[in-house]
Every structure is written in C-alpha cells, then in structure tokens.
C-alpha cells in the first residue's frame, strides 16, 4: 500500500527530494504522495524530520 503523509508534515521538502519516482509534491502547504506513482520504497520516511510519511 502506498505511503501517506500525516498532518504532522512541515513541508520541508526533504521527502520530495528523496523520492526516486517523483511521487511527492507540495499542495496547499503540505507534501502529498501520489498513491498511483508511489512504489512503497520508504525513502521518504527515512529522511522526514517529523516522521510524517507512513505506510497505510
């Protein structure tokens, strides 16, 4: 199942830069993961300073 980013997101962009398939973008001041593009690699979760991305 694709990763999702919780409301804890601070929109720092660390996850967007780390995503190998460019599935993450900023929308309305929060980072969002496109579930259809996400390959569930977990790279985003590994770099997030507030642990916002998680597998759902």
Secondary structure, 3 states (H helix, E strand, C coil): CCEEECCCCCCCCHHHHHCCCCCEEEECCEEEECCCCCCCCCHHHHHCCCCCEEEC
